[in-house]
Amino acid sequence: MRYRTLGPFEVGAIGYGAMPLSIEGRPDEARAVATVHAALDAGITLIDTADSYYAPGGEPGHNELLISRALASYGGPTDHVLVATKGGRGRTDDGGWTVDGDPKHLRRTAEASARRLGGEAIGLYQLHKPDPAVPFAESVGALAELADEGTVRTVGLSNVDTDQIREARAILGERLVSVQNRFSPAVTDSEPELRLCAELGLAFLPWSPLGGISRSALDGPGGPAPETAFHTVARERGVSPQQVVLAWLLNRSPVVLPIPGASRPASVRDSAGAADLVLSGAELALLP
């Protein structure tokens, strides 16, 4: 597993997005814990969660508590594992998502997340999404206070634009270490944010990094879709298309840290393998 820098931390170049373990269609507890353990066995040291990762009608913090139990039951050391969580979103009973960037709410949720994750300072706490009803500077200011008080060690942002990154940087300074936006072969509109992160030395964590690569998702009414360049390279290298996508993302910039999700041990092991997949210049020329 190659390593990359995330603020003061050195983490595996491929992280793990644990959301699938707690939302709709989630696996049972045994398989969920086995998936986290498989990620650790494969060298993954960054686990991304959120207090809002729970099924509709459930309780906030399901995913955080699951991650905490999985780490506690792991047979090896876990002190080097960075658990990154998020606050500022919630679920509705019909499966929707809410947003709440009120400073008082963020303080309460951060303190609750810290308790669920073991009571120590949260390694990386991220604003899940800007709240249009709350001035952005007020939400970010609450995270700055949490960092000053020791509730969180470092701060990240999610689902933000370049202006918001610059505004948060002015408030947080070196306490801001990462940005988590959607980025994949199918969705590349956060390219400006990625470039700014590289300029500022912030880690860029693509969420849903495998979007658009599934063959079934590419199929149309006329039948199977033509093979993509990612599938072509994967077939020639004897690896999965998902590994090729993650290796392609790592090649985009040294600040990129993909966090693919998985609900099965085999899937997370496959994703981790992308950290050691180096694409050739000819292969990269075939890809977007």
LODONU-501478 format. One record per residue: x, y, z of N, C-alpha, C in turn; residue number from 1; residue in three letters. Coordinates in steps of 0.2 Angstrom, whole numbers, always signed. Atoms other than C-alpha are relative to their C-alpha. Example, Ala and Ser with C-alpha at 12.3 -4.5 7.8 and 13.67 -1.06 7.14 Angstrom:
BEGIN
+4 / -6 / +0 / +62 / -22 / +39 / +4 / +6 / +0 / 1 / ALA
-4 / -6 / -1 / +68 / -5 / +36 / -4 / +5 / +3 / 2 / SER
END
This chain:
BEGIN
+4 / -6 / +0 / +0 / +0 / +0 / +4 / +6 / +0 / 1 / MET
-3 / -7 / +0 / +7 / +17 / -5 / -3 / +4 / +5 / 2 / ARG
+3 / -4 / -5 / +4 / +31 / +7 / +0 / +7 / -3 / 3 / TYR
+0 / -7 / +2 / -1 / +49 / +4 / -1 / +4 / +7 / 4 / ARG
+1 / -5 / -5 / -2 / +65 / +15 / -7 / +2 / +1 / 5 / THR
+6 / -3 / -1 / -18 / +71 / +23 / +1 / +4 / +7 / 6 / LEU
-1 / -5 / -5 / -14 / +86 / +34 / +6 / -3 / +4 / 7 / GLY
-5 / +3 / -3 / -3 / +79 / +48 / +1 / -8 / +0 / 8 / PRO
+0 / +7 / +0 / -7 / +61 / +44 / +3 / -3 / -6 / 9 / PHE
-2 / +4 / +6 / +1 / +48 / +32 / -5 / -6 / +0 / 10 / GLU
+5 / +6 / +1 / -13 / +36 / +26 / +1 / -3 / -6 / 11 / VAL
+0 / +4 / +6 / -15 / +23 / +13 / -3 / +4 / -6 / 12 / GLY
+2 / -4 / +6 / -17 / +30 / -4 / -7 / -2 / -2 / 13 / ALA
+7 / +2 / +1 / -34 / +21 / -5 / -3 / +0 / +7 / 14 / ILE
+4 / +1 / -7 / -47 / +24 / +9 / -6 / -4 / -1 / 15 / GLY
+6 / +4 / +0 / -63 / +16 / +13 / -6 / +4 / +2 / 16 / TYR
+6 / -3 / -1 / -80 / +24 / +12 / -5 / -5 / +3 / 17 / GLY
+4 / +6 / -3 / -91 / +14 / +25 / -7 / +1 / +0 / 18 / ALA
+7 / -2 / +0 / -108 / +22 / +21 / -4 / -7 / -2 / 19 / MET
+4 / +6 / +2 / -114 / +5 / +12 / -2 / -4 / +6 / 20 / PRO
+1 / +5 / -6 / -113 / -4 / +29 / -6 / +2 / +4 / 21 / LEU
+5 / -3 / -5 / -127 / +7 / +37 / -6 / +2 / -3 / 22 / SER
+6 / -2 / +3 / -139 / +13 / +24 / -4 / -5 / -3 / 23 / ILE
+5 / +5 / +3 / -153 / +5 / +14 / +4 / -6 / -4 / 24 / GLU
-3 / +6 / +3 / -148 / -13 / +8 / +7 / -2 / +4 / 25 / GLY
-6 / +1 / -3 / -134 / -14 / +21 / +0 / -7 / +2 / 26 / ARG
-1 / +7 / -2 / -126 / -31 / +26 / -2 / -1 / +7 / 27 / PRO
+1 / +2 / -7 / -129 / -40 / +42 / +7 / +2 / +4 / 28 / ASP
-5 / -3 / -4 / -117 / -35 / +57 / +7 / -4 / -2 / 29 / GLU
-6 / +4 / +1 / -105 / -50 / +54 / +4 / +2 / -7 / 30 / ALA
-3 / -2 / +7 / -102 / -46 / +35 / +3 / +7 / +1 / 31 / ARG
-3 / -7 / +0 / -100 / -27 / +39 / +6 / +0 / +4 / 32 / ALA
-6 / +0 / -3 / -87 / -30 / +52 / +5 / -4 / -4 / 33 / VAL
-5 / +4 / +4 / -78 / -43 / +41 / +2 / +5 / -6 / 34 / ALA
-2 / -5 / +6 / -78 / -29 / +27 / +5 / +5 / +3 / 35 / THR
-4 / -5 / -3 / -70 / -17 / +39 / +7 / -3 / +2 / 36 / VAL
-6 / +4 / -2 / -57 / -30 / +45 / +4 / -2 / -7 / 37 / HIS
-4 / +1 / +6 / -53 / -34 / +27 / +3 / +6 / -3 / 38 / ALA
-3 / -6 / +2 / -50 / -16 / +23 / +7 / +1 / +4 / 39 / ALA
-6 / -1 / -4 / -37 / -15 / +38 / +5 / -5 / -2 / 40 / LEU
-5 / +5 / +2 / -29 / -32 / +32 / +3 / +2 / -6 / 41 / ASP
-2 / -2 / +6 / -27 / -24 / +15 / +5 / +6 / +0 / 42 / ALA
-5 / -6 / -1 / -17 / -9 / +22 / -4 / +6 / +0 / 43 / GLY
+3 / -7 / -1 / -31 / +4 / +22 / +0 / +3 / +7 / 44 / ILE
+0 / -3 / -7 / -29 / +16 / +36 / -4 / +7 / +0 / 45 / THR
+5 / -6 / +0 / -42 / +30 / +31 / -7 / -3 / -1 / 46 / LEU
+7 / +3 / +0 / -60 / +25 / +35 / -5 / +7 / +1 / 47 / ILE
+5 / -6 / +0 / -74 / +38 / +31 / -7 / -2 / +2 / 48 / ASP
+7 / +1 / -3 / -90 / +39 / +40 / -4 / +6 / +1 / 49 / THR
+4 / -6 / -1 / -104 / +51 / +45 / -5 / -2 / +5 / 50 / ALA
+6 / +1 / -5 / -117 / +53 / +59 / -6 / -2 / -4 / 51 / ASP
+6 / +1 / +4 / -130 / +53 / +45 / +0 / -7 / -4 / 52 / SER
+1 / +6 / +4 / -126 / +36 / +38 / -3 / -5 / +4 / 53 / TYR
+4 / +5 / -3 / -140 / +26 / +44 / -7 / -1 / -4 / 54 / TYR
+6 / +1 / +4 / -156 / +19 / +37 / -6 / +4 / +2 / 55 / ALA
+6 / -4 / -2 / -172 / +29 / +37 / -4 / -3 / +5 / 56 / PRO
+3 / +3 / -6 / -181 / +27 / +53 / +5 / -2 / +6 / 57 / GLY
-5 / +2 / -5 / -165 / +23 / +62 / +3 / +5 / +4 / 58 / GLY
-3 / -5 / -5 / -154 / +32 / +74 / +7 / +2 / -3 / 59 / GLU
-6 / -3 / +3 / -140 / +44 / +69 / +6 / -4 / +4 / 60 / PRO
-7 / +3 / -3 / -122 / +37 / +72 / +0 / -8 / -1 / 61 / GLY
+0 / +7 / +1 / -126 / +19 / +66 / +7 / -2 / -3 / 62 / HIS
-6 / +2 / +3 / -111 / +19 / +55 / +6 / +1 / +5 / 63 / ASN
-6 / -1 / -5 / -99 / +27 / +68 / +0 / -5 / +5 / 64 / GLU
+0 / +6 / -5 / -104 / +14 / +81 / +2 / -6 / -3 / 65 / LEU
-3 / +6 / +3 / -101 / +0 / +69 / +7 / +0 / -1 / 66 / LEU
-7 / +0 / +1 / -84 / +6 / +64 / +4 / +0 / +7 / 67 / ILE
-3 / +1 / -7 / -80 / +8 / +83 / +0 / -7 / +2 / 68 / SER
+0 / +7 / -2 / -85 / -10 / +86 / +5 / -4 / -4 / 69 / ARG
-4 / +4 / +4 / -76 / -16 / +71 / +8 / +1 / +2 / 70 / ALA
-6 / -1 / -2 / -60 / -8 / +76 / +2 / -3 / +7 / 71 / LEU
-2 / +3 / -7 / -61 / -14 / +94 / +1 / -7 / +0 / 72 / ALA
-1 / +7 / +1 / -63 / -32 / +88 / +5 / -2 / -5 / 73 / SER
-5 / +1 / +4 / -49 / -31 / +76 / +6 / -4 / +3 / 74 / TYR
-5 / +3 / -4 / -35 / -43 / +80 / +7 / +3 / +0 / 75 / GLY
-7 / -3 / +1 / -21 / -31 / +75 / +0 / +7 / +3 / 76 / GLY
+0 / -7 / -3 / -16 / -13 / +80 / -4 / +4 / -5 / 77 / PRO
+4 / -5 / +3 / -27 / +1 / +75 / +1 / +7 / +1 / 78 / THR
-1 / -7 / -2 / -19 / +16 / +82 / +2 / +4 / -6 / 79 / ASP
-2 / -4 / +6 / -13 / +21 / +65 / -6 / +2 / -5 / 80 / HIS
+5 / -1 / +4 / -30 / +21 / +58 / -4 / +7 / +1 / 81 / VAL
+3 / -6 / +0 / -38 / +38 / +54 / -7 / -1 / -2 / 82 / LEU
+7 / +1 / +1 / -57 / +38 / +56 / -2 / +8 / -1 / 83 / VAL
+2 / -6 / +2 / -64 / +53 / +47 / -8 / +0 / +0 / 84 / ALA
+7 / +0 / +0 / -82 / +58 / +51 / -3 / +7 / -2 / 85 / THR
+3 / -6 / +3 / -94 / +71 / +45 / -7 / +2 / +4 / 86 / LYS
+6 / -2 / -4 / -108 / +82 / +53 / -4 / +5 / -5 / 87 / GLY
+4 / -5 / +4 / -122 / +93 / +45 / -5 / -3 / -4 / 88 / GLY
+5 / +3 / +4 / -133 / +81 / +37 / -4 / -5 / +4 / 89 / ARG
+4 / +5 / -3 / -147 / +69 / +42 / -5 / -4 / -5 / 90 / GLY
+4 / +4 / +4 / -160 / +57 / +36 / -8 / +2 / +1 / 91 / ARG
+7 / +0 / -1 / -179 / +58 / +34 / -3 / -7 / +0 / 92 / THR
+3 / +6 / -1 / -191 / +44 / +37 / -1 / -3 / -7 / 93 / ASP
+2 / +3 / +7 / -195 / +42 / +18 / +7 / -1 / -4 / 94 / ASP
-6 / +1 / +3 / -176 / +41 / +14 / +4 / +6 / -3 / 95 / GLY
-3 / -6 / +2 / -172 / +59 / +10 / +6 / +2 / +4 / 96 / GLY
-6 / -3 / -4 / -157 / +69 / +16 / -2 / +7 / +2 / 97 / TRP
+1 / -7 / -3 / -158 / +85 / +27 / +7 / +3 / +0 / 98 / THR
-7 / -3 / -1 / -144 / +98 / +29 / -1 / +5 / +6 / 99 / VAL
+0 / -5 / -5 / -141 / +108 / +45 / +7 / +2 / +2 / 100 / ASP
-6 / -3 / -2 / -126 / +119 / +47 / +0 / +5 / +5 / 101 / GLY
+0 / -4 / -6 / -131 / +128 / +62 / +6 / -1 / +5 / 102 / ASP
-6 / +2 / -4 / -116 / +130 / +73 / -1 / -4 / +7 / 103 / PRO
+2 / +4 / -6 / -125 / +124 / +89 / -1 / -7 / -2 / 104 / LYS
+1 / +6 / +2 / -130 / +109 / +79 / +6 / -4 / -1 / 105 / HIS
-6 / +3 / +1 / -113 / +105 / +73 / +4 / -1 / +6 / 106 / LEU
-3 / +1 / -6 / -106 / +107 / +90 / -3 / -7 / +4 / 107 / ARG
+3 / +6 / -3 / -118 / +94 / +97 / +1 / -6 / -4 / 108 / ARG
-1 / +6 / +4 / -116 / +82 / +83 / +8 / -2 / +0 / 109 / THR
-7 / +2 / -1 / -97 / +83 / +84 / +2 / -3 / +7 / 110 / ALA
-1 / +3 / -6 / -97 / +79 / +102 / -3 / -7 / +1 / 111 / GLU
+3 / +6 / +0 / -109 / +65 / +100 / +4 / -5 / -4 / 112 / ALA
-4 / +4 / +4 / -98 / +58 / +86 / +6 / -2 / +4 / 113 / SER
-6 / +1 / -4 / -83 / +59 / +97 / -1 / -6 / +5 / 114 / ALA
+2 / +5 / -5 / -92 / +49 / +110 / -1 / -7 / -3 / 115 / ARG
+1 / +6 / +3 / -97 / +36 / +98 / +6 / -4 / -3 / 116 / ARG
-6 / +3 / +3 / -80 / +34 / +91 / +6 / -1 / +5 / 117 / LEU
-5 / +2 / -6 / -71 / +31 / +108 / +1 / +6 / +5 / 118 / GLY
-1 / -5 / -5 / -71 / +48 / +117 / +6 / +4 / -1 / 119 / GLY
-6 / -4 / +1 / -55 / +55 / +110 / -1 / +5 / -5 / 120 / GLU
+1 / -5 / +5 / -53 / +69 / +98 / -1 / -3 / -7 / 121 / ALA
+2 / +2 / +6 / -60 / +66 / +81 / +6 / +2 / -5 / 122 / ILE
-6 / -1 / +4 / -45 / +64 / +69 / -1 / +5 / -6 / 123 / GLY
+2 / -5 / +6 / -54 / +73 / +54 / -7 / +0 / +0 / 124 / LEU
+7 / -1 / -1 / -71 / +81 / +56 / -2 / +5 / -6 / 125 / TYR
+1 / -4 / +6 / -79 / +87 / +40 / -7 / +3 / +0 / 126 / GLN
+7 / -3 / +1 / -94 / +99 / +36 / -2 / -4 / -6 / 127 / LEU
+3 / +4 / +5 / -105 / +87 / +26 / -2 / +3 / -6 / 128 / HIS
+3 / -4 / +6 / -113 / +100 / +15 / -2 / +7 / +3 / 129 / LYS
+2 / -7 / -2 / -115 / +119 / +16 / -7 / +0 / +1 / 130 / PRO
+7 / -1 / -1 / -132 / +124 / +23 / -2 / +7 / -3 / 131 / ASP
+2 / -7 / +3 / -140 / +138 / +12 / -3 / +4 / +4 / 132 / PRO
+4 / -4 / -5 / -150 / +144 / +27 / +5 / +3 / +5 / 133 / ALA
-5 / -2 / -5 / -134 / +147 / +37 / +6 / +3 / -3 / 134 / VAL
-6 / -3 / +3 / -119 / +159 / +33 / +5 / -5 / +0 / 135 / PRO
-5 / +6 / +1 / -105 / +147 / +27 / +5 / +2 / +6 / 136 / PHE
-5 / -2 / -4 / -93 / +157 / +38 / -2 / -2 / +8 / 137 / ALA
+2 / +2 / -7 / -103 / +153 / +54 / +0 / -8 / +1 / 138 / GLU
-1 / +7 / +0 / -103 / +134 / +50 / +7 / -1 / +1 / 139 / SER
-7 / +2 / +0 / -85 / +134 / +47 / +3 / +3 / +7 / 140 / VAL
-2 / -3 / -6 / -82 / +145 / +62 / -1 / -5 / +6 / 141 / GLY
+1 / +5 / -5 / -90 / +132 / +73 / +5 / -6 / +0 / 142 / ALA
-5 / +5 / +1 / -78 / +119 / +66 / +7 / +2 / +3 / 143 / LEU
-7 / -3 / -2 / -63 / +131 / +70 / +0 / -1 / +8 / 144 / ALA
+0 / +0 / -7 / -69 / +132 / +88 / +1 / -7 / +3 / 145 / GLU
+0 / +7 / -3 / -71 / +113 / +90 / +8 / -2 / -1 / 146 / LEU
-8 / +1 / +1 / -52 / +112 / +83 / +4 / +3 / +6 / 147 / ALA
-3 / -4 / -6 / -47 / +125 / +96 / -1 / -3 / +6 / 148 / ASP
+1 / +3 / -6 / -55 / +116 / +110 / +2 / -7 / +1 / 149 / GLU
-2 / +7 / +0 / -48 / +99 / +105 / -5 / -6 / -1 / 150 / GLY
+5 / +5 / +1 / -64 / +90 / +101 / +2 / -3 / -7 / 151 / THR
-2 / +2 / +6 / -57 / +88 / +83 / +7 / +2 / -1 / 152 / VAL
-7 / -1 / +1 / -39 / +87 / +77 / +1 / +4 / -6 / 153 / ARG
-1 / -4 / +7 / -41 / +93 / +59 / -7 / +1 / -3 / 154 / THR
+7 / -2 / +3 / -56 / +100 / +48 / +0 / -2 / -7 / 155 / VAL
+1 / +1 / +7 / -62 / +95 / +31 / -7 / +3 / -2 / 156 / GLY
+7 / -2 / +3 / -76 / +101 / +19 / -2 / -5 / -5 / 157 / LEU
+2 / +5 / +5 / -87 / +91 / +8 / -6 / +4 / -4 / 158 / SER
+5 / -3 / +5 / -98 / +96 / -7 / +1 / +8 / +0 / 159 / ASN
-1 / -7 / +1 / -90 / +113 / -9 / +3 / +3 / -6 / 160 / VAL
-3 / -3 / +6 / -84 / +125 / -22 / +6 / +4 / +1 / 161 / ASP
-7 / -3 / -2 / -68 / +135 / -24 / -1 / +6 / +4 / 162 / THR
+1 / -6 / -5 / -75 / +151 / -16 / +0 / -2 / +7 / 163 / ASP
+1 / +2 / -7 / -80 / +141 / -1 / +6 / -3 / +3 / 164 / GLN
-7 / +3 / -2 / -63 / +132 / +0 / +4 / +6 / +2 / 165 / ILE
-5 / -6 / -2 / -54 / +149 / +0 / -3 / +3 / +6 / 166 / ARG
+3 / -3 / -6 / -66 / +156 / +13 / +1 / -4 / +6 / 167 / GLU
-1 / +5 / -6 / -64 / +141 / +24 / +7 / +1 / +2 / 168 / ALA
-7 / +0 / -1 / -45 / +142 / +22 / +2 / +6 / +4 / 169 / ARG
-2 / -6 / -4 / -45 / +160 / +28 / -2 / +0 / +7 / 170 / ALA
+3 / +1 / -6 / -55 / +155 / +43 / +4 / -5 / +4 / 171 / ILE
-3 / +6 / -4 / -46 / +139 / +48 / +7 / +0 / -1 / 172 / LEU
-7 / +1 / +1 / -29 / +141 / +41 / +2 / -7 / -1 / 173 / GLY
-3 / +7 / +1 / -18 / +125 / +43 / -5 / -5 / +3 / 174 / GLU
+5 / +5 / -3 / -33 / +117 / +52 / -4 / -4 / -5 / 175 / ARG
+3 / +3 / +6 / -41 / +114 / +35 / +5 / -4 / -4 / 176 / LEU
-5 / +5 / +3 / -33 / +98 / +28 / -3 / -3 / -6 / 177 / VAL
+3 / +4 / +6 / -46 / +91 / +15 / -6 / +2 / -3 / 178 / SER
+6 / -2 / +3 / -60 / +93 / +3 / -3 / -7 / -3 / 179 / VAL
+3 / +7 / +3 / -72 / +78 / -1 / -6 / +2 / -5 / 180 / GLN
+5 / -1 / +5 / -82 / +81 / -17 / -1 / -6 / -5 / 181 / ASN
+1 / +6 / +5 / -89 / +69 / -30 / +4 / +1 / -6 / 182 / ARG
-5 / +0 / +6 / -77 / +64 / -43 / +1 / -7 / -3 / 183 / PHE
+0 / +7 / +3 / -77 / +49 / -55 / +1 / +1 / -8 / 184 / SER
+0 / +0 / +8 / -76 / +45 / -74 / -6 / +3 / -2 / 185 / PRO
+6 / -3 / +2 / -94 / +50 / -75 / -1 / +7 / +2 / 186 / ALA
+1 / -7 / -3 / -93 / +66 / -64 / +7 / +3 / +1 / 187 / VAL
-6 / -3 / +0 / -78 / +77 / -67 / -1 / +8 / +1 / 188 / THR
+0 / -8 / +0 / -85 / +95 / -63 / +3 / +3 / +6 / 189 / ASP
-4 / -2 / -6 / -75 / +96 / -47 / +7 / +1 / -2 / 190 / SER
-7 / -1 / +2 / -59 / +98 / -57 / +3 / +7 / +2 / 191 / GLU
-3 / -6 / -3 / -57 / +116 / -52 / +2 / +0 / +8 / 192 / PRO
-2 / +1 / -7 / -58 / +111 / -34 / +6 / -4 / +1 / 193 / GLU
-6 / +5 / -1 / -46 / +97 / -36 / +7 / +4 / -2 / 194 / LEU
-6 / -4 / +1 / -33 / +110 / -44 / +1 / +4 / +6 / 195 / ARG
-1 / -5 / -5 / -36 / +122 / -30 / +3 / -4 / +6 / 196 / LEU
-3 / +4 / -5 / -33 / +108 / -17 / +8 / -1 / -1 / 197 / CYS
-8 / +1 / +2 / -16 / +104 / -26 / +4 / +6 / +2 / 198 / ALA
-3 / -6 / -1 / -12 / +122 / -25 / +1 / +2 / +7 / 199 / GLU
+0 / -2 / -7 / -16 / +124 / -7 / +3 / -6 / +5 / 200 / LEU
-2 / +5 / -4 / -9 / +107 / -1 / -5 / -4 / +4 / 201 / GLY
+6 / +3 / -4 / -26 / +100 / +4 / -1 / -7 / -4 / 202 / LEU
+2 / +6 / +2 / -30 / +82 / +2 / -7 / +0 / -4 / 203 / ALA
+6 / +0 / +4 / -44 / +79 / -11 / -3 / -7 / +0 / 204 / PHE
+3 / +7 / -1 / -56 / +64 / -7 / -6 / -1 / -4 / 205 / LEU
+6 / +1 / +4 / -67 / +59 / -21 / -5 / -5 / +3 / 206 / PRO
+5 / +5 / -2 / -83 / +51 / -15 / -4 / -2 / -6 / 207 / TRP
+3 / +4 / +5 / -92 / +39 / -26 / +5 / +0 / -6 / 208 / SER
-5 / +0 / +5 / -76 / +37 / -36 / -1 / -4 / -6 / 209 / PRO
+1 / +5 / +5 / -82 / +23 / -46 / -6 / +1 / -4 / 210 / LEU
+7 / -1 / +3 / -98 / +31 / -53 / +1 / +0 / -8 / 211 / GLY
+1 / +0 / +7 / -102 / +27 / -71 / +5 / -6 / -3 / 212 / GLY
-4 / +5 / +3 / -90 / +12 / -73 / -3 / -7 / +0 / 213 / ILE
+3 / +6 / +1 / -102 / -2 / -70 / -3 / -2 / -7 / 214 / SER
+3 / +1 / +7 / -106 / -11 / -86 / -7 / +0 / +0 / 215 / ARG
+7 / +0 / +0 / -124 / -13 / -81 / -3 / +7 / +0 / 216 / SER
+2 / -7 / +0 / -125 / +6 / -78 / +1 / +3 / -7 / 217 / ALA
-1 / -3 / +6 / -118 / +9 / -95 / -5 / -3 / -6 / 218 / LEU
+4 / +3 / +5 / -130 / -3 / -104 / -6 / +5 / -2 / 219 / ASP
+6 / -4 / +2 / -144 / +6 / -114 / -6 / -5 / -3 / 220 / GLY
+6 / +4 / +2 / -161 / +0 / -121 / +2 / -4 / -6 / 221 / PRO
-2 / +4 / +6 / -152 / -7 / -137 / +4 / -6 / +2 / 222 / GLY
-4 / +5 / -2 / -142 / -19 / -127 / +6 / +2 / +4 / 223 / GLY
-6 / -2 / -3 / -125 / -20 / -119 / +4 / +6 / -3 / 224 / PRO
-4 / -6 / +2 / -114 / -4 / -120 / +7 / -3 / -2 / 225 / ALA
-7 / +2 / +2 / -97 / -5 / -129 / +4 / +1 / +6 / 226 / PRO
-5 / +0 / -5 / -82 / -8 / -119 / +3 / +6 / +1 / 227 / GLU
-3 / -6 / -1 / -75 / +7 / -111 / +8 / -1 / +1 / 228 / THR
-7 / +1 / -1 / -57 / +11 / -110 / +3 / -3 / +6 / 229 / ALA
-2 / +3 / -7 / -56 / +7 / -92 / -1 / -8 / +0 / 230 / PHE
+1 / +7 / +1 / -63 / -10 / -96 / +5 / -4 / -4 / 231 / HIS
-5 / +2 / +4 / -51 / -12 / -110 / +7 / -1 / +4 / 232 / THR
-6 / +0 / -4 / -36 / -8 / -99 / +0 / -6 / +5 / 233 / VAL
+0 / +5 / -5 / -42 / -19 / -85 / +0 / -7 / -3 / 234 / ALA
-1 / +7 / +3 / -44 / -34 / -97 / +7 / -2 / -2 / 235 / ARG
-7 / +1 / +3 / -27 / -32 / -104 / +5 / -1 / +6 / 236 / GLU
-4 / +0 / -6 / -19 / -30 / -86 / -2 / -6 / +5 / 237 / ARG
+2 / +5 / -5 / -29 / -44 / -78 / -3 / +2 / +7 / 238 / GLY
+3 / -3 / -6 / -37 / -33 / -65 / -7 / +2 / -1 / 239 / VAL
+7 / -2 / +1 / -54 / -26 / -62 / +0 / +7 / -3 / 240 / SER
+1 / -7 / +2 / -61 / -10 / -70 / +0 / +5 / +5 / 241 / PRO
+0 / -4 / -6 / -63 / -3 / -53 / +7 / +2 / +2 / 242 / GLN
-7 / -1 / -2 / -45 / -5 / -49 / +3 / +5 / -5 / 243 / GLN
-2 / -4 / +5 / -41 / +4 / -66 / -2 / +7 / +2 / 244 / VAL
+3 / -7 / -2 / -52 / +19 / -61 / +3 / +3 / +6 / 245 / VAL
-4 / -3 / -6 / -44 / +21 / -44 / +7 / +2 / -1 / 246 / LEU
-7 / -1 / +2 / -27 / +20 / -51 / +0 / +6 / -5 / 247 / ALA
+0 / -6 / +4 / -32 / +33 / -64 / -1 / +6 / +4 / 248 / TRP
+1 / -5 / -5 / -38 / +44 / -50 / +6 / +2 / +4 / 249 / LEU
-6 / -2 / -4 / -22 / +43 / -40 / +5 / +3 / -5 / 250 / LEU
-5 / -3 / +5 / -13 / +48 / -56 / -2 / +7 / -1 / 251 / ASN
+2 / -7 / +1 / -23 / +64 / -57 / +4 / +5 / +4 / 252 / ARG
-3 / -5 / -4 / -14 / +72 / -43 / +3 / -4 / +6 / 253 / SER
-3 / +3 / -6 / -3 / +67 / -28 / -4 / +2 / +6 / 254 / PRO
+5 / -1 / -5 / -17 / +75 / -17 / -6 / -4 / +0 / 255 / VAL
+6 / +4 / +0 / -30 / +63 / -22 / +0 / -6 / +4 / 256 / VAL
+1 / +6 / -5 / -36 / +50 / -9 / -7 / -3 / -1 / 257 / LEU
+7 / +3 / +1 / -51 / +40 / -16 / -3 / -4 / +6 / 258 / PRO
+3 / +3 / -5 / -63 / +33 / -4 / -6 / -4 / -2 / 259 / ILE
+6 / +4 / +3 / -73 / +19 / -13 / -4 / -3 / +6 / 260 / PRO
+4 / +4 / -4 / -87 / +11 / -4 / +0 / -7 / -1 / 261 / GLY
+0 / +8 / +1 / -89 / -8 / -1 / -5 / -3 / +5 / 262 / ALA
+4 / +3 / -5 / -101 / -19 / +8 / +2 / -8 / +0 / 263 / SER
-3 / +6 / +0 / -91 / -35 / +5 / +8 / +0 / +1 / 264 / ARG
-8 / +0 / -1 / -73 / -40 / +10 / +3 / -1 / -7 / 265 / PRO
-3 / +0 / +7 / -69 / -45 / -8 / +1 / +6 / -4 / 266 / ALA
+0 / -7 / +4 / -74 / -28 / -15 / +5 / +5 / +3 / 267 / SER
-4 / -5 / -3 / -64 / -18 / -2 / +8 / -3 / -1 / 268 / VAL
-7 / +3 / +2 / -48 / -30 / -5 / +1 / +2 / -7 / 269 / ARG
-1 / -2 / +7 / -50 / -26 / -24 / +2 / +7 / +0 / 270 / ASP
-1 / -7 / +0 / -51 / -8 / -21 / +7 / +2 / +3 / 271 / SER
-6 / -1 / -3 / -36 / -8 / -10 / +6 / -1 / -4 / 272 / ALA
-5 / +2 / +4 / -26 / -16 / -23 / +2 / +5 / -5 / 273 / GLY
-1 / -5 / +5 / -27 / -1 / -34 / +6 / +5 / +2 / 274 / ALA
-6 / -4 / -2 / -14 / +8 / -23 / +7 / -2 / -3 / 275 / ALA
-6 / +2 / +3 / -1 / -3 / -31 / +0 / -1 / -7 / 276 / ASP
+1 / +0 / +8 / -7 / -2 / -49 / +3 / +6 / -3 / 277 / LEU
-3 / -5 / +4 / +4 / +9 / -59 / -2 / +0 / -7 / 278 / VAL
+2 / +1 / +7 / -3 / +13 / -76 / +5 / +3 / -4 / 279 / LEU
-5 / -3 / +5 / +8 / +16 / -91 / -2 / +6 / -3 / 280 / SER
+2 / -5 / +4 / +9 / +31 / -101 / -5 / -1 / -6 / 281 / GLY
+4 / +2 / +6 / +1 / +22 / -116 / -7 / -2 / +3 / 282 / ALA
+6 / +1 / -3 / -13 / +16 / -104 / -4 / +6 / +2 / 283 / GLU
+3 / -6 / -2 / -16 / +33 / -97 / -3 / +4 / -6 / 284 / LEU
+2 / -4 / +6 / -17 / +40 / -115 / -7 / -3 / -3 / 285 / ALA
+6 / +2 / +2 / -32 / +29 / -118 / -6 / +2 / +4 / 286 / LEU
+5 / -2 / -4 / -41 / +35 / -103 / -2 / +8 / +0 / 287 / LEU
+2 / -7 / +1 / -51 / +52 / -101 / +6 / +5 / +3 / 288 / PRO
END
